[in-house]
Amino acid sequence: MRLSTLIPSFAKATTEFAFWTQVEVHRTTTGRLTEAAGATAVALQTAEAEAILRTHPHPPHTSTRLVLSVDGAMVPLVHGQWAEARTLAVGEPRVTSGAEGQAQVQTSALSYFSRLTDSSSFAELATVEIQRRGIETAAQVGAVVDGAEWCQTFLDLHAPQAQRILDFAHAAGYVDAIGQTVGVDGPLRDAAGRRQLLHDLKHAGPKGVLTELREVVAAAHAPEETASQLAYLEKRKEQMDYPTFQAAGWPIGSGSVESANKLVVQERMKGPGMHWAEANVNPMLALRNAICNDRWDEVWIQIEAEQRRAECVRRRERQRQRRRGAHQDGAEPALAAAGGGAALGQQDRGGCLGAEAPPKRPPAEQRRPAADHPWHKAWSIRRQREIASRT
């Protein structure tokens, strides 16, 4: 299962497994077992998220400063369909020196949570990773996201105290689009003017940039689409104070979650010719999270324990059905009359749930071999002659 989670092909993972172990397994078996293990992980994490939302346990204190980002990546499904897998990335921001001695912010100790679902369900399920990383107890929390409404709703639920930062590349795209708008005298800003706007936005803040854009848009009688783009930026003015964010040691780009889209989702699920059944996407995402979070051993122990427990439950149910069928056929009336139900209850409390009780041994006198049993017969020619000479 680990190989087929790491290698972007069940067939290639099966080949590698056979090479190292000399054990041949069909690729469909590999896929079935891997997806079953992933489905178990999904069920366990879903139950854990529901328990957290129901009981509200106190989260651990894991770090003083944390930064989170959320984003989506498209996954190819069967029949030519596409669906968005959402990912949460949580890490610790650290200020380091760049190649030219300039301060730059890097995010380390990254962990991820991914699911193919709607934004509301994703926000609830991601509670597992939010709780584990201690977002609630961190002294400072930053959130770098694009302008999608579901991202803001996610932050409202899990990190209302976070310093919200609009991804710089996302904001720059809007500024550049407005500058390229064609007015009466051509584009509102040429290439050099657009570069200057972006430089000012990053190093001086949004106030001057928005003022300039507002004036040129009004003077050029720009189309309604350009006015909407400007309104989009003005609504998020507080989230574009990039000089202040950088001085405080926060990243201004959502590169951590964009890298997660490639590392967690696309690297395994967007290979050439791949098309996934929707039911199999989340199981694989759960296993990819375990691998990329360096928590495979921990998650695998939980998967194995749950699968063993489920197998014991299935075995007990099969035994009950066999007993019920035998009783209906009249094969075990004495067992039912002698309290077979109580005996079954005792079996359920010991060993693997529902393990069969050992049959009762007959009394000692009934266990002795009969007189004509082969054990009483001579075992050699010499012994046969001795017995014959006595008779």
Summary of the structure (lengths in Angstrom):
residues: 391
radius of gyration: 33.5
end to end distance: 71.9
largest distance: 133.5
contacts: 1122
relative contact order: 0.12
helix: 59%
strand: 15%
